[in-house]
Amino acid sequence: MPPKSVEDTIEKMRKGTAVHFTDLANVCRHYFGEPRIAGSHHIFKMPWAGDPRINIQNEKGKAKAYQVRQVLAAIDRLAVEVAQQKASEKKKK
């Protein structure tokens, strides 16, 4: 049975369980917006400087394991940056 929400999919990703490509794409859309699609590559822009993208590919209906790890790292980085921004705004008040 496929995950029903972004949170369910992320939990499955963190456990190292195989994830359907469409579920990974939904997680990426939730956090990073709509992708630019070039052939089989779905490319998502990141909200920070540096290498500003996550690239995912469909491999027979499944997401590639290394790309799942990259998405998790990007989500974790995004959470840290949001927390730092909130702390910075709180200090200004």
Jmol script that loads the backbone (N, CA, C; Angstrom):
load data "model"
ATOM      1  N   MET A   1       0.855  -1.187   0.000  1.00  0.00           N
ATOM      2  CA  MET A   1       0.000   0.000   0.000  1.00  0.00           C
ATOM      3  C   MET A   1       0.893   1.240   0.000  1.00  0.00           C
ATOM      4  N   PRO A   2       0.714   2.164  -0.966  1.00  0.00           N
ATOM      5  CA  PRO A   2       1.581   3.336  -1.038  1.00  0.00           C
ATOM      6  C   PRO A   2       1.322   4.309   0.116  1.00  0.00           C
ATOM      7  N   PRO A   3       2.342   5.076   0.486  1.00  0.00           N
ATOM      8  CA  PRO A   3       2.157   6.075   1.545  1.00  0.00           C
ATOM      9  C   PRO A   3       1.059   7.059   1.178  1.00  0.00           C
ATOM     10  N   LYS A   4       0.372   7.554   2.194  1.00  0.00           N
ATOM     11  CA  LYS A   4      -0.758   8.437   1.958  1.00  0.00           C
ATOM     12  C   LYS A   4      -0.402   9.908   2.111  1.00  0.00           C
ATOM     13  N   SER A   5       0.741  10.224   2.700  1.00  0.00           N
ATOM     14  CA  SER A   5       1.092  11.618   2.900  1.00  0.00           C
ATOM     15  C   SER A   5       2.590  11.812   2.742  1.00  0.00           C
ATOM     16  N   VAL A   6       2.972  13.067   2.650  1.00  0.00           N
ATOM     17  CA  VAL A   6       4.389  13.414   2.553  1.00  0.00           C
ATOM     18  C   VAL A   6       5.131  12.897   3.783  1.00  0.00           C
ATOM     19  N   GLU A   7       4.538  13.057   4.961  1.00  0.00           N
ATOM     20  CA  GLU A   7       5.191  12.614   6.197  1.00  0.00           C
ATOM     21  C   GLU A   7       5.400  11.098   6.202  1.00  0.00           C
ATOM     22  N   ASP A   8       4.404  10.351   5.715  1.00  0.00           N
ATOM     23  CA  ASP A   8       4.534   8.891   5.631  1.00  0.00           C
ATOM     24  C   ASP A   8       5.674   8.501   4.691  1.00  0.00           C
ATOM     25  N   THR A   9       5.760   9.205   3.569  1.00  0.00           N
ATOM     26  CA  THR A   9       6.818   8.910   2.605  1.00  0.00           C
ATOM     27  C   THR A   9       8.185   9.213   3.197  1.00  0.00           C
ATOM     28  N   ILE A  10       8.315  10.345   3.886  1.00  0.00           N
ATOM     29  CA  ILE A  10       9.597  10.702   4.493  1.00  0.00           C
ATOM     30  C   ILE A  10       9.990   9.678   5.550  1.00  0.00           C
ATOM     31  N   GLU A  11       9.041   9.230   6.330  1.00  0.00           N
ATOM     32  CA  GLU A  11       9.328   8.196   7.334  1.00  0.00           C
ATOM     33  C   GLU A  11       9.843   6.924   6.655  1.00  0.00           C
ATOM     34  N   LYS A  12       9.212   6.551   5.560  1.00  0.00           N
ATOM     35  CA  LYS A  12       9.628   5.372   4.807  1.00  0.00           C
ATOM     36  C   LYS A  12      11.034   5.579   4.234  1.00  0.00           C
ATOM     37  N   MET A  13      11.310   6.789   3.737  1.00  0.00           N
ATOM     38  CA  MET A  13      12.626   7.109   3.185  1.00  0.00           C
ATOM     39  C   MET A  13      13.703   7.005   4.254  1.00  0.00           C
ATOM     40  N   ARG A  14      13.418   7.508   5.442  1.00  0.00           N
ATOM     41  CA  ARG A  14      14.404   7.488   6.530  1.00  0.00           C
ATOM     42  C   ARG A  14      14.704   6.062   6.999  1.00  0.00           C
ATOM     43  N   LYS A  15      13.739   5.161   6.843  1.00  0.00           N
ATOM     44  CA  LYS A  15      13.954   3.758   7.219  1.00  0.00           C
ATOM     45  C   LYS A  15      14.799   3.012   6.194  1.00  0.00           C
ATOM     46  N   GLY A  16      14.995   3.620   5.026  1.00  0.00           N
ATOM     47  CA  GLY A  16      15.780   2.970   3.986  1.00  0.00           C
ATOM     48  C   GLY A  16      14.970   2.032   3.116  1.00  0.00           C
ATOM     49  N   THR A  17      13.657   2.088   3.262  1.00  0.00           N
ATOM     50  CA  THR A  17      12.769   1.250   2.460  1.00  0.00           C
ATOM     51  C   THR A  17      12.690   1.822   1.045  1.00  0.00           C
ATOM     52  N   ALA A  18      12.547   0.969   0.058  1.00  0.00           N
ATOM     53  CA  ALA A  18      12.397   1.421  -1.329  1.00  0.00           C
ATOM     54  C   ALA A  18      11.171   2.330  -1.437  1.00  0.00           C
ATOM     55  N   VAL A  19      11.298   3.372  -2.223  1.00  0.00           N
ATOM     56  CA  VAL A  19      10.242   4.375  -2.368  1.00  0.00           C
ATOM     57  C   VAL A  19       9.862   4.461  -3.846  1.00  0.00           C
ATOM     58  N   HIS A  20       8.581   4.567  -4.100  1.00  0.00           N
ATOM     59  CA  HIS A  20       8.113   4.767  -5.468  1.00  0.00           C
ATOM     60  C   HIS A  20       8.554   6.146  -5.951  1.00  0.00           C
ATOM     61  N   PHE A  21       8.882   6.236  -7.220  1.00  0.00           N
ATOM     62  CA  PHE A  21       9.321   7.496  -7.799  1.00  0.00           C
ATOM     63  C   PHE A  21       8.267   8.589  -7.628  1.00  0.00           C
ATOM     64  N   THR A  22       6.999   8.256  -7.871  1.00  0.00           N
ATOM     65  CA  THR A  22       5.945   9.271  -7.757  1.00  0.00           C
ATOM     66  C   THR A  22       5.834   9.807  -6.329  1.00  0.00           C
ATOM     67  N   ASP A  23       6.071   8.949  -5.326  1.00  0.00           N
ATOM     68  CA  ASP A  23       6.039   9.409  -3.936  1.00  0.00           C
ATOM     69  C   ASP A  23       7.200  10.367  -3.667  1.00  0.00           C
ATOM     70  N   LEU A  24       8.394  10.039  -4.168  1.00  0.00           N
ATOM     71  CA  LEU A  24       9.549  10.926  -3.994  1.00  0.00           C
ATOM     72  C   LEU A  24       9.313  12.246  -4.709  1.00  0.00           C
ATOM     73  N   ALA A  25       8.755  12.197  -5.902  1.00  0.00           N
ATOM     74  CA  ALA A  25       8.463  13.423  -6.645  1.00  0.00           C
ATOM     75  C   ALA A  25       7.456  14.287  -5.882  1.00  0.00           C
ATOM     76  N   ASN A  26       6.462  13.670  -5.241  1.00  0.00           N
ATOM     77  CA  ASN A  26       5.484  14.428  -4.448  1.00  0.00           C
ATOM     78  C   ASN A  26       6.149  15.103  -3.251  1.00  0.00           C
ATOM     79  N   VAL A  27       7.085  14.412  -2.604  1.00  0.00           N
ATOM     80  CA  VAL A  27       7.824  15.004  -1.484  1.00  0.00           C
ATOM     81  C   VAL A  27       8.622  16.207  -1.985  1.00  0.00           C
ATOM     82  N   CYS A  28       9.304  16.042  -3.099  1.00  0.00           N
ATOM     83  CA  CYS A  28      10.098  17.142  -3.653  1.00  0.00           C
ATOM     84  C   CYS A  28       9.222  18.332  -4.028  1.00  0.00           C
ATOM     85  N   ARG A  29       8.078  18.074  -4.639  1.00  0.00           N
ATOM     86  CA  ARG A  29       7.157  19.170  -4.987  1.00  0.00           C
ATOM     87  C   ARG A  29       6.689  19.900  -3.732  1.00  0.00           C
ATOM     88  N   HIS A  30       6.418  19.141  -2.679  1.00  0.00           N
ATOM     89  CA  HIS A  30       5.953  19.739  -1.425  1.00  0.00           C
ATOM     90  C   HIS A  30       6.990  20.715  -0.867  1.00  0.00           C
ATOM     91  N   TYR A  31       8.251  20.320  -0.854  1.00  0.00           N
ATOM     92  CA  TYR A  31       9.304  21.130  -0.245  1.00  0.00           C
ATOM     93  C   TYR A  31       9.946  22.130  -1.200  1.00  0.00           C
ATOM     94  N   PHE A  32      10.040  21.795  -2.492  1.00  0.00           N
ATOM     95  CA  PHE A  32      10.852  22.596  -3.404  1.00  0.00           C
ATOM     96  C   PHE A  32      10.108  23.177  -4.596  1.00  0.00           C
ATOM     97  N   GLY A  33       8.819  22.893  -4.738  1.00  0.00           N
ATOM     98  CA  GLY A  33       8.051  23.432  -5.850  1.00  0.00           C
ATOM     99  C   GLY A  33       8.076  22.525  -7.068  1.00  0.00           C
ATOM    100  N   GLU A  34       7.606  23.048  -8.169  1.00  0.00           N
ATOM    101  CA  GLU A  34       7.514  22.259  -9.401  1.00  0.00           C
ATOM    102  C   GLU A  34       8.890  22.086 -10.036  1.00  0.00           C
ATOM    103  N   PRO A  35       9.127  20.919 -10.620  1.00  0.00           N
ATOM    104  CA  PRO A  35      10.427  20.669 -11.246  1.00  0.00           C
ATOM    105  C   PRO A  35      10.489  21.162 -12.691  1.00  0.00           C
ATOM    106  N   ARG A  36      11.707  21.287 -13.142  1.00  0.00           N
ATOM    107  CA  ARG A  36      11.967  21.420 -14.571  1.00  0.00           C
ATOM    108  C   ARG A  36      12.220  19.985 -15.023  1.00  0.00           C
ATOM    109  N   ILE A  37      11.591  19.564 -16.090  1.00  0.00           N
ATOM    110  CA  ILE A  37      11.732  18.176 -16.538  1.00  0.00           C
ATOM    111  C   ILE A  37      12.504  18.161 -17.855  1.00  0.00           C
ATOM    112  N   ALA A  38      13.581  17.381 -17.849  1.00  0.00           N
ATOM    113  CA  ALA A  38      14.403  17.211 -19.050  1.00  0.00           C
ATOM    114  C   ALA A  38      14.556  15.712 -19.283  1.00  0.00           C
ATOM    115  N   GLY A  39      13.759  15.172 -20.174  1.00  0.00           N
ATOM    116  CA  GLY A  39      13.781  13.731 -20.413  1.00  0.00           C
ATOM    117  C   GLY A  39      13.287  12.988 -19.187  1.00  0.00           C
ATOM    118  N   SER A  40      14.118  12.096 -18.647  1.00  0.00           N
ATOM    119  CA  SER A  40      13.720  11.334 -17.458  1.00  0.00           C
ATOM    120  C   SER A  40      14.113  12.038 -16.162  1.00  0.00           C
ATOM    121  N   HIS A  41      14.767  13.188 -16.267  1.00  0.00           N
ATOM    122  CA  HIS A  41      15.252  13.912 -15.090  1.00  0.00           C
ATOM    123  C   HIS A  41      14.222  14.944 -14.627  1.00  0.00           C
ATOM    124  N   HIS A  42      13.921  14.903 -13.342  1.00  0.00           N
ATOM    125  CA  HIS A  42      13.073  15.916 -12.708  1.00  0.00           C
ATOM    126  C   HIS A  42      14.006  16.732 -11.824  1.00  0.00           C
ATOM    127  N   ILE A  43      14.177  18.009 -12.157  1.00  0.00           N
ATOM    128  CA  ILE A  43      15.183  18.843 -11.511  1.00  0.00           C
ATOM    129  C   ILE A  43      14.480  19.914 -10.686  1.00  0.00           C
ATOM    130  N   PHE A  44      14.769  19.906  -9.381  1.00  0.00           N
ATOM    131  CA  PHE A  44      14.156  20.842  -8.440  1.00  0.00           C
ATOM    132  C   PHE A  44      15.186  21.861  -7.989  1.00  0.00           C
ATOM    133  N   LYS A  45      14.813  23.149  -7.997  1.00  0.00           N
ATOM    134  CA  LYS A  45      15.696  24.202  -7.495  1.00  0.00           C
ATOM    135  C   LYS A  45      15.667  24.208  -5.977  1.00  0.00           C
ATOM    136  N   MET A  46      16.814  24.507  -5.389  1.00  0.00           N
ATOM    137  CA  MET A  46      16.919  24.620  -3.939  1.00  0.00           C
ATOM    138  C   MET A  46      16.907  26.103  -3.553  1.00  0.00           C
ATOM    139  N   PRO A  47      16.447  26.427  -2.359  1.00  0.00           N
ATOM    140  CA  PRO A  47      16.362  27.838  -1.943  1.00  0.00           C
ATOM    141  C   PRO A  47      17.664  28.372  -1.340  1.00  0.00           C
ATOM    142  N   TRP A  48      18.808  27.789  -1.693  1.00  0.00           N
ATOM    143  CA  TRP A  48      20.085  28.275  -1.172  1.00  0.00           C
ATOM    144  C   TRP A  48      21.108  28.332  -2.295  1.00  0.00           C
ATOM    145  N   ALA A  49      22.190  29.054  -2.036  1.00  0.00           N
ATOM    146  CA  ALA A  49      23.260  29.188  -3.021  1.00  0.00           C
ATOM    147  C   ALA A  49      24.060  27.885  -3.089  1.00  0.00           C
ATOM    148  N   GLY A  50      24.912  27.805  -4.068  1.00  0.00           N
ATOM    149  CA  GLY A  50      25.693  26.593  -4.233  1.00  0.00           C
ATOM    150  C   GLY A  50      25.100  25.772  -5.352  1.00  0.00           C
ATOM    151  N   ASP A  51      25.155  24.472  -5.238  1.00  0.00           N
ATOM    152  CA  ASP A  51      24.581  23.619  -6.267  1.00  0.00           C
ATOM    153  C   ASP A  51      23.071  23.617  -6.055  1.00  0.00           C
ATOM    154  N   PRO A  52      22.359  24.441  -6.798  1.00  0.00           N
ATOM    155  CA  PRO A  52      20.946  24.692  -6.481  1.00  0.00           C
ATOM    156  C   PRO A  52      19.962  23.725  -7.110  1.00  0.00           C
ATOM    157  N   ARG A  53      20.193  22.430  -6.936  1.00  0.00           N
ATOM    158  CA  ARG A  53      19.209  21.525  -7.522  1.00  0.00           C
ATOM    159  C   ARG A  53      19.252  20.130  -6.903  1.00  0.00           C
ATOM    160  N   ILE A  54      18.130  19.480  -7.000  1.00  0.00           N
ATOM    161  CA  ILE A  54      17.993  18.046  -6.714  1.00  0.00           C
ATOM    162  C   ILE A  54      17.498  17.440  -8.016  1.00  0.00           C
ATOM    163  N   ASN A  55      18.119  16.368  -8.428  1.00  0.00           N
ATOM    164  CA  ASN A  55      17.782  15.706  -9.674  1.00  0.00           C
ATOM    165  C   ASN A  55      17.322  14.288  -9.337  1.00  0.00           C
ATOM    166  N   ILE A  56      16.090  13.953  -9.704  1.00  0.00           N
ATOM    167  CA  ILE A  56      15.597  12.599  -9.449  1.00  0.00           C
ATOM    168  C   ILE A  56      15.189  11.955 -10.764  1.00  0.00           C
ATOM    169  N   GLN A  57      15.285  10.614 -10.792  1.00  0.00           N
ATOM    170  CA  GLN A  57      14.939   9.862 -11.991  1.00  0.00           C
ATOM    171  C   GLN A  57      14.096   8.651 -11.608  1.00  0.00           C
ATOM    172  N   ASN A  58      13.228   8.290 -12.535  1.00  0.00           N
ATOM    173  CA  ASN A  58      12.381   7.117 -12.375  1.00  0.00           C
ATOM    174  C   ASN A  58      13.151   5.906 -12.894  1.00  0.00           C
ATOM    175  N   GLU A  59      13.335   4.911 -12.043  1.00  0.00           N
ATOM    176  CA  GLU A  59      13.988   3.675 -12.461  1.00  0.00           C
ATOM    177  C   GLU A  59      13.013   2.516 -12.259  1.00  0.00           C
ATOM    178  N   LYS A  60      12.272   2.218 -13.315  1.00  0.00           N
ATOM    179  CA  LYS A  60      11.275   1.142 -13.278  1.00  0.00           C
ATOM    180  C   LYS A  60      10.263   1.338 -12.155  1.00  0.00           C
ATOM    181  N   GLY A  61       9.827   2.591 -11.974  1.00  0.00           N
ATOM    182  CA  GLY A  61       8.808   2.893 -10.974  1.00  0.00           C
ATOM    183  C   GLY A  61       9.350   3.212  -9.596  1.00  0.00           C
ATOM    184  N   LYS A  62      10.620   2.958  -9.365  1.00  0.00           N
ATOM    185  CA  LYS A  62      11.226   3.212  -8.052  1.00  0.00           C
ATOM    186  C   LYS A  62      12.165   4.413  -8.134  1.00  0.00           C
ATOM    187  N   ALA A  63      12.415   5.029  -6.982  1.00  0.00           N
ATOM    188  CA  ALA A  63      13.390   6.111  -6.880  1.00  0.00           C
ATOM    189  C   ALA A  63      14.764   5.493  -6.638  1.00  0.00           C
ATOM    190  N   LYS A  64      15.787   6.111  -7.177  1.00  0.00           N
ATOM    191  CA  LYS A  64      17.151   5.631  -6.955  1.00  0.00           C
ATOM    192  C   LYS A  64      17.554   5.942  -5.514  1.00  0.00           C
ATOM    193  N   ALA A  65      18.196   4.988  -4.855  1.00  0.00           N
ATOM    194  CA  ALA A  65      18.521   5.108  -3.430  1.00  0.00           C
ATOM    195  C   ALA A  65      19.382   6.327  -3.133  1.00  0.00           C
ATOM    196  N   TYR A  66      20.395   6.596  -3.955  1.00  0.00           N
ATOM    197  CA  TYR A  66      21.261   7.741  -3.674  1.00  0.00           C
ATOM    198  C   TYR A  66      20.511   9.055  -3.829  1.00  0.00           C
ATOM    199  N   GLN A  67      19.530   9.093  -4.717  1.00  0.00           N
ATOM    200  CA  GLN A  67      18.732  10.301  -4.882  1.00  0.00           C
ATOM    201  C   GLN A  67      17.790  10.503  -3.692  1.00  0.00           C
ATOM    202  N   VAL A  68      17.291   9.418  -3.131  1.00  0.00           N
ATOM    203  CA  VAL A  68      16.475   9.508  -1.915  1.00  0.00           C
ATOM    204  C   VAL A  68      17.311  10.119  -0.788  1.00  0.00           C
ATOM    205  N   ARG A  69      18.558   9.657  -0.644  1.00  0.00           N
ATOM    206  CA  ARG A  69      19.442  10.208   0.392  1.00  0.00           C
ATOM    207  C   ARG A  69      19.712  11.693   0.146  1.00  0.00           C
ATOM    208  N   GLN A  70      19.880  12.095  -1.102  1.00  0.00           N
ATOM    209  CA  GLN A  70      20.100  13.503  -1.420  1.00  0.00           C
ATOM    210  C   GLN A  70      18.881  14.350  -1.055  1.00  0.00           C
ATOM    211  N   VAL A  71      17.702  13.844  -1.327  1.00  0.00           N
ATOM    212  CA  VAL A  71      16.471  14.570  -0.996  1.00  0.00           C
ATOM    213  C   VAL A  71      16.350  14.712   0.520  1.00  0.00           C
ATOM    214  N   LEU A  72      16.624  13.649   1.264  1.00  0.00           N
ATOM    215  CA  LEU A  72      16.566  13.727   2.726  1.00  0.00           C
ATOM    216  C   LEU A  72      17.567  14.759   3.262  1.00  0.00           C
ATOM    217  N   ALA A  73      18.767  14.780   2.713  1.00  0.00           N
ATOM    218  CA  ALA A  73      19.777  15.754   3.137  1.00  0.00           C
ATOM    219  C   ALA A  73      19.305  17.177   2.845  1.00  0.00           C
ATOM    220  N   ALA A  74      18.671  17.384   1.700  1.00  0.00           N
ATOM    221  CA  ALA A  74      18.163  18.706   1.344  1.00  0.00           C
ATOM    222  C   ALA A  74      17.022  19.122   2.274  1.00  0.00           C
ATOM    223  N   ILE A  75      16.142  18.201   2.617  1.00  0.00           N
ATOM    224  CA  ILE A  75      15.041  18.504   3.535  1.00  0.00           C
ATOM    225  C   ILE A  75      15.601  18.856   4.914  1.00  0.00           C
ATOM    226  N   ASP A  76      16.592  18.091   5.374  1.00  0.00           N
ATOM    227  CA  ASP A  76      17.211  18.388   6.671  1.00  0.00           C
ATOM    228  C   ASP A  76      17.886  19.757   6.658  1.00  0.00           C
ATOM    229  N   ARG A  77      18.585  20.072   5.575  1.00  0.00           N
ATOM    230  CA  ARG A  77      19.245  21.386   5.469  1.00  0.00           C
ATOM    231  C   ARG A  77      18.207  22.497   5.462  1.00  0.00           C
ATOM    232  N   LEU A  78      17.117  22.296   4.752  1.00  0.00           N
ATOM    233  CA  LEU A  78      16.050  23.285   4.699  1.00  0.00           C
ATOM    234  C   LEU A  78      15.470  23.522   6.095  1.00  0.00           C
ATOM    235  N   ALA A  79      15.282  22.461   6.865  1.00  0.00           N
ATOM    236  CA  ALA A  79      14.747  22.589   8.223  1.00  0.00           C
ATOM    237  C   ALA A  79      15.704  23.397   9.109  1.00  0.00           C
ATOM    238  N   VAL A  80      16.998  23.154   8.977  1.00  0.00           N
ATOM    239  CA  VAL A  80      17.995  23.900   9.760  1.00  0.00           C
ATOM    240  C   VAL A  80      17.967  25.374   9.373  1.00  0.00           C
ATOM    241  N   GLU A  81      17.921  25.664   8.091  1.00  0.00           N
ATOM    242  CA  GLU A  81      17.911  27.050   7.638  1.00  0.00           C
ATOM    243  C   GLU A  81      16.656  27.790   8.087  1.00  0.00           C
ATOM    244  N   VAL A  82      15.525  27.112   8.064  1.00  0.00           N
ATOM    245  CA  VAL A  82      14.276  27.736   8.527  1.00  0.00           C
ATOM    246  C   VAL A  82      14.368  28.029  10.025  1.00  0.00           C
ATOM    247  N   ALA A  83      14.900  27.087  10.791  1.00  0.00           N
ATOM    248  CA  ALA A  83      15.055  27.291  12.239  1.00  0.00           C
ATOM    249  C   ALA A  83      16.006  28.447  12.522  1.00  0.00           C
ATOM    250  N   GLN A  84      17.101  28.538  11.771  1.00  0.00           N
ATOM    251  CA  GLN A  84      18.050  29.638  11.961  1.00  0.00           C
ATOM    252  C   GLN A  84      17.414  30.972  11.610  1.00  0.00           C
ATOM    253  N   GLN A  85      16.609  30.992  10.565  1.00  0.00           N
ATOM    254  CA  GLN A  85      15.939  32.221  10.156  1.00  0.00           C
ATOM    255  C   GLN A  85      14.946  32.675  11.231  1.00  0.00           C
ATOM    256  N   LYS A  86      14.202  31.734  11.799  1.00  0.00           N
ATOM    257  CA  LYS A  86      13.256  32.067  12.856  1.00  0.00           C
ATOM    258  C   LYS A  86      13.986  32.602  14.089  1.00  0.00           C
ATOM    259  N   ALA A  87      15.118  31.995  14.444  1.00  0.00           N
ATOM    260  CA  ALA A  87      15.904  32.453  15.581  1.00  0.00           C
ATOM    261  C   ALA A  87      16.447  33.850  15.337  1.00  0.00           C
ATOM    262  N   SER A  88      16.874  34.105  14.126  1.00  0.00           N
ATOM    263  CA  SER A  88      17.393  35.427  13.764  1.00  0.00           C
ATOM    264  C   SER A  88      16.293  36.494  13.845  1.00  0.00           C
ATOM    265  N   GLU A  89      15.106  36.151  13.365  1.00  0.00           N
ATOM    266  CA  GLU A  89      13.983  37.080  13.424  1.00  0.00           C
ATOM    267  C   GLU A  89      13.578  37.348  14.871  1.00  0.00           C
ATOM    268  N   LYS A  90      13.655  36.320  15.702  1.00  0.00           N
ATOM    269  CA  LYS A  90      13.291  36.464  17.114  1.00  0.00           C
ATOM    270  C   LYS A  90      14.261  37.405  17.823  1.00  0.00           C
ATOM    271  N   LYS A  91      15.550  37.335  17.495  1.00  0.00           N
ATOM    272  CA  LYS A  91      16.567  38.198  18.098  1.00  0.00           C
ATOM    273  C   LYS A  91      16.340  39.657  17.714  1.00  0.00           C
ATOM    274  N   LYS A  92      15.833  39.918  16.524  1.00  0.00           N
ATOM    275  CA  LYS A  92      15.621  41.271  16.052  1.00  0.00           C
ATOM    276  C   LYS A  92      14.483  41.961  16.801  1.00  0.00           C
ATOM    277  N   LYS A  93      13.588  41.195  17.358  1.00  0.00           N
ATOM    278  CA  LYS A  93      12.428  41.778  18.061  1.00  0.00           C
ATOM    279  C   LYS A  93      12.751  42.231  19.437  1.00  0.00           C
TER     280      LYS A  93
END
end "model"
wireframe off; spacefill off
backbone 0.3
color backbone group
